[in-house]
Amino acid sequence: MRGNLFTQLLFWIFTVALWLPLSASPSQQFAPARMNQEAGQRGMNATTEELQNFDDFLDSHPQIAKDLSKNPALANDEKYLQSHPQFAEFLKAHGGVQRELSEHPGRFTTREERWEHAGGNIRRGELRSLDGFLDRNPQIEKDLQKNPDLVNNPQYVNSHPELKRYLEGNPKIAADLKENPKAFIRNEKAYGD
């Protein structure tokens, strides 16, 4: 009796194990392939250089950045492009960005925002420059590693004239550092290690 029960149990386990994959919908059966395809779509065709160019453009055109953040579809709106000729010219000059915005405006603008937030917009030369400055100013380095937001504190910057001069002499680094201090300091630390 015990052997018969065990045999029946095995039979049902194998039956269910064989039946489950067949009962899944086609989209569930091929989920890994679909996920790879979607990842490819999310990865899109935009290069790091194109993301950097788009980020630089948005940094220098904050109103357009704000508009696209609220409504990414504006990138494909003829009236919007006519009223923002500098954006239309940018898109003409950067076909990869234009293509991605026309195909996936929301995904591409989100990707740019994530990329910037992660510090992807920080160039190696900027890291090298900041690393050199911080190596020469270890107390500032220590302070910024503890609290990167100090770079946005006018009282702190004014009380450290060498930092103030450095930021004034390197406006691109200053802008990137102020925009995303945590990512910049994290990347600088990794660069310096």
Contacts in CASP RR format, 6 or more apart in sequence:
PFRMAT RR
TARGET T0000
AUTHOR 0000-0000-0000
METHOD contacts of the structure
MODEL  1
MRGNLFTQLLFWIFTVALWLPLSASPSQQFAPARMNQEAGQRGMNATTEE
LQNFDDFLDSHPQIAKDLSKNPALANDEKYLQSHPQFAEFLKAHGGVQRE
LSEHPGRFTTREERWEHAGGNIRRGELRSLDGFLDRNPQIEKDLQKNPDL
VNNPQYVNSHPELKRYLEGNPKIAADLKENPKAFIRNEKAYGD
21 29 0 8 1.000
27 34 0 8 1.000
41 104 0 8 1.000
41 107 0 8 1.000
42 107 0 8 1.000
42 111 0 8 1.000
43 111 0 8 1.000
44 100 0 8 1.000
44 103 0 8 1.000
44 104 0 8 1.000
44 107 0 8 1.000
44 108 0 8 1.000
44 111 0 8 1.000
45 96 0 8 1.000
45 99 0 8 1.000
45 100 0 8 1.000
46 54 0 8 1.000
46 96 0 8 1.000
46 97 0 8 1.000
46 100 0 8 1.000
46 108 0 8 1.000
46 111 0 8 1.000
47 96 0 8 1.000
48 120 0 8 1.000
50 94 0 8 1.000
50 96 0 8 1.000
50 97 0 8 1.000
50 100 0 8 1.000
51 111 0 8 1.000
51 112 0 8 1.000
51 115 0 8 1.000
51 120 0 8 1.000
51 121 0 8 1.000
52 121 0 8 1.000
52 123 0 8 1.000
53 94 0 8 1.000
53 97 0 8 1.000
54 94 0 8 1.000
54 97 0 8 1.000
54 112 0 8 1.000
55 112 0 8 1.000
55 115 0 8 1.000
55 116 0 8 1.000
55 121 0 8 1.000
56 121 0 8 1.000
57 64 0 8 1.000
57 87 0 8 1.000
57 90 0 8 1.000
58 64 0 8 1.000
58 65 0 8 1.000
58 68 0 8 1.000
58 112 0 8 1.000
59 65 0 8 1.000
59 175 0 8 1.000
59 179 0 8 1.000
61 84 0 8 1.000
61 86 0 8 1.000
61 87 0 8 1.000
64 84 0 8 1.000
64 86 0 8 1.000
64 87 0 8 1.000
67 74 0 8 1.000
67 80 0 8 1.000
68 74 0 8 1.000
68 75 0 8 1.000
68 105 0 8 1.000
68 109 0 8 1.000
69 109 0 8 1.000
69 113 0 8 1.000
72 101 0 8 1.000
72 105 0 8 1.000
72 106 0 8 1.000
72 108 0 8 1.000
72 109 0 8 1.000
72 110 0 8 1.000
73 105 0 8 1.000
73 106 0 8 1.000
74 80 0 8 1.000
74 105 0 8 1.000
75 81 0 8 1.000
75 87 0 8 1.000
75 91 0 8 1.000
75 101 0 8 1.000
75 102 0 8 1.000
75 105 0 8 1.000
75 109 0 8 1.000
76 101 0 8 1.000
76 102 0 8 1.000
76 105 0 8 1.000
80 87 0 8 1.000
81 87 0 8 1.000
81 88 0 8 1.000
81 91 0 8 1.000
82 88 0 8 1.000
90 97 0 8 1.000
91 97 0 8 1.000
91 98 0 8 1.000
91 101 0 8 1.000
92 98 0 8 1.000
97 108 0 8 1.000
100 107 0 8 1.000
100 108 0 8 1.000
101 108 0 8 1.000
101 109 0 8 1.000
115 121 0 8 1.000
116 179 0 8 1.000
116 180 0 8 1.000
117 180 0 8 1.000
117 183 0 8 1.000
118 183 0 8 1.000
119 180 0 8 1.000
119 183 0 8 1.000
119 184 0 8 1.000
119 186 0 8 1.000
119 187 0 8 1.000
120 183 0 8 1.000
120 187 0 8 1.000
121 176 0 8 1.000
121 180 0 8 1.000
122 176 0 8 1.000
122 183 0 8 1.000
122 184 0 8 1.000
122 187 0 8 1.000
124 191 0 8 1.000
126 170 0 8 1.000
126 172 0 8 1.000
126 173 0 8 1.000
126 176 0 8 1.000
127 187 0 8 1.000
127 188 0 8 1.000
127 191 0 8 1.000
128 191 0 8 1.000
129 170 0 8 1.000
129 173 0 8 1.000
130 173 0 8 1.000
130 177 0 8 1.000
130 184 0 8 1.000
130 188 0 8 1.000
131 188 0 8 1.000
131 191 0 8 1.000
131 192 0 8 1.000
133 140 0 8 1.000
133 166 0 8 1.000
134 140 0 8 1.000
134 141 0 8 1.000
134 144 0 8 1.000
134 188 0 8 1.000
135 141 0 8 1.000
137 160 0 8 1.000
137 162 0 8 1.000
137 163 0 8 1.000
140 160 0 8 1.000
140 162 0 8 1.000
140 163 0 8 1.000
143 150 0 8 1.000
143 156 0 8 1.000
144 150 0 8 1.000
144 151 0 8 1.000
144 181 0 8 1.000
144 185 0 8 1.000
145 185 0 8 1.000
145 189 0 8 1.000
148 181 0 8 1.000
148 182 0 8 1.000
148 184 0 8 1.000
148 185 0 8 1.000
148 186 0 8 1.000
149 181 0 8 1.000
149 182 0 8 1.000
150 156 0 8 1.000
150 157 0 8 1.000
150 181 0 8 1.000
151 157 0 8 1.000
151 163 0 8 1.000
151 167 0 8 1.000
151 177 0 8 1.000
151 178 0 8 1.000
151 181 0 8 1.000
152 178 0 8 1.000
152 181 0 8 1.000
156 163 0 8 1.000
157 163 0 8 1.000
157 164 0 8 1.000
157 167 0 8 1.000
158 164 0 8 1.000
166 173 0 8 1.000
167 173 0 8 1.000
167 174 0 8 1.000
167 177 0 8 1.000
168 174 0 8 1.000
176 184 0 8 1.000
177 184 0 8 1.000
END
